[in-house]
């Protein structure tokens, strides 16, 4: 609208010849609402993107938790390695000891799992004692010195006997068994590496199951499986 036109419109407005709404040139952007499904979908996503992102994150977290508790295969026996054993040896123990292990959870599969302590002196120590306090391992393996030191530390600090007596298996007092002197150790020729085994002293079924497993390793009782 030119300056002359503006003057004329203002004069008419003063004379009452036109309404104010007619004089004002209301201009702006035309808002066109999408009329297709994809257009409406894109519009919805754009205006709700933050809520959608948060929803996706929550769904992913729930999926991981469900997988861990419902789908992931849980071991029949959990072993904690306090010794610095390499991956090959740990895998050998896991796979070759499964024939000695009952199917405790009755799912038709048998799994023995070994968790290795950290190699770093500080982190390994922290991980070891964290496992003692809150871990799921029912059996510990390591050198005699390592397991004896752990037993003594817990005895002195909390008056807690962390390992159970194995007399019912060996017929002798003590809480450690030299794996090389078991039927399992002789069958697998683990004679050049020092490995002792101990059972965590708890009041749960895990102790009973661990004792049965260790007894089988000691005496050579195995299970026929496909």
N, C-alpha and C positions, 0 to 999 in steps of 0.2 A: 504494500500500500504506500503511495507517494505522500509527500508532505502536504501538497494541495488537497489531496483526498482526505487526509487526516483532519485538516482544518475544516473542510466541509462537513465531515461526519461529526466533529465536535460542535459545530454551529447548529446542526440539526438536533443534536442531543440536547443542547441548551434550550432550543426552541420547543422541545418536546415532540418533535416530529417522528423520532425513532426511539426504540428501546435500547438500553445499554447493551443488552446481549447481542443486538444486531450490529452494533458498532465495533464490538471487540472481535478481532480475528483470532479465534481460538485455533491454534495449530499445535501439532505434536506428532508423536509416533503412533501409528495405527497398530494395535495389538491384535495379531491374527492367531487365534487358537487353532492348534492342530486338529485335523479332522480324520486322520488315519490312525490305525492301531500303533504303528511304529513311531509316529510322531508323538502320540500321547504317551507312549512308553518312554521315549527319550525325555520328554518334558517332565514326567514323573521322576525319572532317575536324577535329572539335573537338580530338581528342587528338593530331593530327599537323599542326596549323595552321602551326607555325613551319617545319617541313620543307617543307610545301606551298608556302608563300610564297617560300622560298629557291629551290625548284625552278622556280617560275614566273618568277622574276627571271632565273635562269640560262638558261631556255629562250628568254626574250625577247632576251637578249644574243646567244645563238647565232643566233637568227633574223635579227637585225640584221646580224651579221657575214656570214652566208650571203647575205643580200640584197645587201650591198655588193660581195661578191666574185663572186657567181654571177649575180645578176639585174640590178643597176644597170648602165645603159649607160655604158660607158667611152668617152671622147672619142678620136677618131683623132689629133687634134692638141690639145694643151693650151697655152694662151697665158697669160702672166702680164702684167697691165697695171700697169706702174710709174707710169703717168700717171693723173691724176685725171679719167677719162672717165666721163660719165654712163651710166646703164643703157641708154638708147635707143641711144646710139652703140655700146656694146659688143654689144648684141643685133643691131644692123645688121651689124657686122663678122662676128659669129658666123654668122648666117644667110646672108649674101651671099658669104662666103668658102668655104662648103661645096662649091660646085660646082668650086672649084679644088683640092679636097683628095681624094687617092686614098682608097679604102676599105682602109686599112692593116690592119685586123684581120679583113677578109674576112667580115664578118657581114651584109653586104647593106645596112648603114646607115652614113651618114657624119655625124660630129658634131665640130664645132669648139667648144671651150669656153674662155671667158676668165675668169680669176680676177682680181678687182680688189684692189689693195693698199688697206689701211686709210687712211682720210682723216686720222686723228690722226697728228701728226708723229712721235711716239714709237712708237706701235703700227704705223704704216705702215712705219717704218724697220725695226722688228724683224721684221715680216712679210716684208718684201722680202728681207732677208738670210737669214731662215729658209728662204725659197723657194730662194734661190741655193744654200744648203748641202744642203737635204734635199728640195726640191720636185720635182714631176713635170713642170713646164712645160718644154717644149723651145724655146719662142719667147717673147721679151719684146717688149712695145711700150711706147712712152712718148716723151717729148720728147727731143731730141738731148742737151740738158744733163743730164737725169736718167739716161739710159742711159750717157752718157760718164762721168759721175761714178761710177756703179756699176762700170763697167769699170776705171777708174783706182783706185778703192778696193780692189778685189780684186787688182789687179796690184801695188799697193804693199804690201798687208797679207800676201798669201800668194804673191806672184809667180805668180798664176794668171790666165790670159787667159780671162775668163768667157764671152766671145763669140767665135764662130768667124769666120774671114775669109769674106767673101761674094764674093771675086773671081771664083770659078767661075760666079757668077750674073751679076754686073754687068760683069765684065771690068776692074774697077778695085779698087785696094787699099782695104780698109776693112771694118768689121764692122757698119755701119748702112746701112739703105736707107730713103729718104724714101718713105713709102707713097703720097703724092700723085703721085709720079713713076712708079708701077707701073701696069700695065694694070688691076689691081684698083682702085687709087685713082682713076684717071681714069674708070673705069666707074661708080664710086659717088660721084663728085664730093666726095671728102674733101679739098678743097683749102683750106678755111678753118681747119682744125684741124691742128696739128702732130702728126703721128704717125710715129715711126720704128720700124723693126722690126729685131730682132737674133735670132740663133740661138745657143742655149746650146752651149758648147763641151764636149761629152762624148765618150766613146768608145763609147757605146751606139748601138743602132739608132735611137733617138729623134732623134739629130742628123741622120742620113741622111734620115729621113722629113721632118724639119723643113726641111732644105735643099731637098728636092723640092717641098714645099708652097710655100715662099717663092719658089722659081724659077717655079712656076706663077703665083703672084700677080704676079710681076715681068713675066713674058712673056705672060700672058694665056691659059695653057693651062687648059681646063676639061673637065669630064666630063659626058656626057649621062646624065641619070638621070630616072626617072619622078617 
